[in-house]
């Protein structure tokens, strides 16, 4: 039997673990819908960026170090708050998705 564990993280938790800020891109689908995707993460106090893959590997390793993920687990998957279609409230207000999902089987 395989057991799947899902860990839900707030954007801010991922940013704190990685020391980087999520960088979002937006694409207008139609007048009332935009598509928002995480492009990369930008290191705090720097212009350097890291890919979402690198960032989530770091999150995975940190959660293992804290004992939240068993040491024997090697593979994981993740879902960034990305490519969700959002209704725009106003032109000036951004409504960004706030959850990062990390899952693994043990």
GUDODO-102632 format. One record per residue (C-alpha): residue in three letters; x, y, z. Coordinates in steps of 0.1 Angstrom, whole numbers, plus 5000, padded with zeros to 4 digits. Layout:
! residues N
+--------+------+------+------+
: residu :    X :    Y :    Z :
+--------+------+------+------+
:    ALA :    X :    Y :    Z :
...
+--------+------+------+------+
This chain:
! residues 106
+--------+------+------+------+
: residu :    X :    Y :    Z :
+--------+------+------+------+
:    UNK : 5000 : 5000 : 5000 :
:    UNK : 5013 : 5035 : 4991 :
:    UNK : 5004 : 5064 : 5013 :
:    UNK : 5004 : 5099 : 4997 :
:    UNK : 5011 : 5128 : 5019 :
:    UNK : 5002 : 5163 : 5009 :
:    UNK : 5018 : 5194 : 5024 :
:    UNK : 5001 : 5227 : 5017 :
:    UNK : 5023 : 5258 : 5021 :
:    UNK : 5015 : 5295 : 5019 :
:    UNK : 5035 : 5315 : 4994 :
:    UNK : 5051 : 5333 : 5023 :
:    UNK : 5063 : 5300 : 5039 :
:    UNK : 5080 : 5290 : 5006 :
:    UNK : 5096 : 5324 : 5004 :
:    UNK : 5109 : 5322 : 5040 :
:    UNK : 5124 : 5287 : 5034 :
:    UNK : 5141 : 5296 : 5001 :
:    UNK : 5150 : 5332 : 5009 :
:    UNK : 5135 : 5343 : 4976 :
:    UNK : 5103 : 5359 : 4964 :
:    UNK : 5078 : 5344 : 4940 :
:    UNK : 5078 : 5362 : 4907 :
:    UNK : 5044 : 5360 : 4889 :
:    UNK : 5036 : 5366 : 4853 :
:    UNK : 5001 : 5374 : 4840 :
:    UNK : 4984 : 5369 : 4807 :
:    UNK : 4951 : 5385 : 4798 :
:    UNK : 4928 : 5357 : 4785 :
:    UNK : 4897 : 5379 : 4780 :
:    UNK : 4883 : 5411 : 4795 :
:    UNK : 4875 : 5395 : 4828 :
:    UNK : 4900 : 5366 : 4831 :
:    UNK : 4937 : 5366 : 4836 :
:    UNK : 4960 : 5336 : 4839 :
:    UNK : 4986 : 5340 : 4866 :
:    UNK : 5017 : 5318 : 4867 :
:    UNK : 5048 : 5316 : 4889 :
:    UNK : 5077 : 5323 : 4865 :
:    UNK : 5106 : 5319 : 4890 :
:    UNK : 5119 : 5330 : 4924 :
:    UNK : 5141 : 5361 : 4929 :
:    UNK : 5167 : 5359 : 4957 :
:    UNK : 5161 : 5386 : 4984 :
:    UNK : 5185 : 5415 : 4980 :
:    UNK : 5197 : 5403 : 4946 :
:    UNK : 5188 : 5402 : 4910 :
:    UNK : 5196 : 5365 : 4909 :
:    UNK : 5167 : 5342 : 4902 :
:    UNK : 5162 : 5304 : 4907 :
:    UNK : 5138 : 5281 : 4889 :
:    UNK : 5107 : 5267 : 4906 :
:    UNK : 5124 : 5233 : 4904 :
:    UNK : 5154 : 5245 : 4924 :
:    UNK : 5133 : 5263 : 4949 :
:    UNK : 5110 : 5233 : 4955 :
:    UNK : 5140 : 5210 : 4959 :
:    UNK : 5153 : 5233 : 4986 :
:    UNK : 5119 : 5233 : 5003 :
:    UNK : 5118 : 5195 : 5002 :
:    UNK : 5152 : 5192 : 5017 :
:    UNK : 5144 : 5218 : 5045 :
:    UNK : 5112 : 5199 : 5054 :
:    UNK : 5132 : 5167 : 5055 :
:    UNK : 5158 : 5183 : 5078 :
:    UNK : 5129 : 5194 : 5101 :
:    UNK : 5115 : 5159 : 5102 :
:    UNK : 5083 : 5167 : 5084 :
:    UNK : 5092 : 5144 : 5055 :
:    UNK : 5108 : 5110 : 5063 :
:    UNK : 5145 : 5108 : 5053 :
:    UNK : 5138 : 5077 : 5032 :
:    UNK : 5116 : 5097 : 5008 :
:    UNK : 5135 : 5106 : 4977 :
:    UNK : 5108 : 5116 : 4951 :
:    UNK : 5082 : 5143 : 4954 :
:    UNK : 5059 : 5163 : 4932 :
:    UNK : 5048 : 5199 : 4936 :
:    UNK : 5022 : 5223 : 4923 :
:    UNK : 5029 : 5260 : 4923 :
:    UNK : 5002 : 5286 : 4926 :
:    UNK : 5003 : 5288 : 4888 :
:    UNK : 4982 : 5288 : 4857 :
:    UNK : 4950 : 5294 : 4877 :
:    UNK : 4924 : 5315 : 4860 :
:    UNK : 4912 : 5344 : 4881 :
:    UNK : 4885 : 5369 : 4876 :
:    UNK : 4901 : 5403 : 4878 :
:    UNK : 4883 : 5426 : 4903 :
:    UNK : 4898 : 5458 : 4891 :
:    UNK : 4927 : 5468 : 4868 :
:    UNK : 4948 : 5478 : 4898 :
:    UNK : 4941 : 5450 : 4922 :
:    UNK : 4960 : 5417 : 4918 :
:    UNK : 4944 : 5386 : 4933 :
:    UNK : 4973 : 5361 : 4934 :
:    UNK : 4969 : 5324 : 4943 :
:    UNK : 4984 : 5317 : 4977 :
:    UNK : 4990 : 5279 : 4981 :
:    UNK : 5020 : 5257 : 4971 :
:    UNK : 5013 : 5220 : 4972 :
:    UNK : 5041 : 5195 : 4978 :
:    UNK : 5033 : 5157 : 4979 :
:    UNK : 5052 : 5125 : 4983 :
:    UNK : 5044 : 5088 : 4987 :
:    UNK : 5058 : 5066 : 5014 :
+--------+------+------+------+
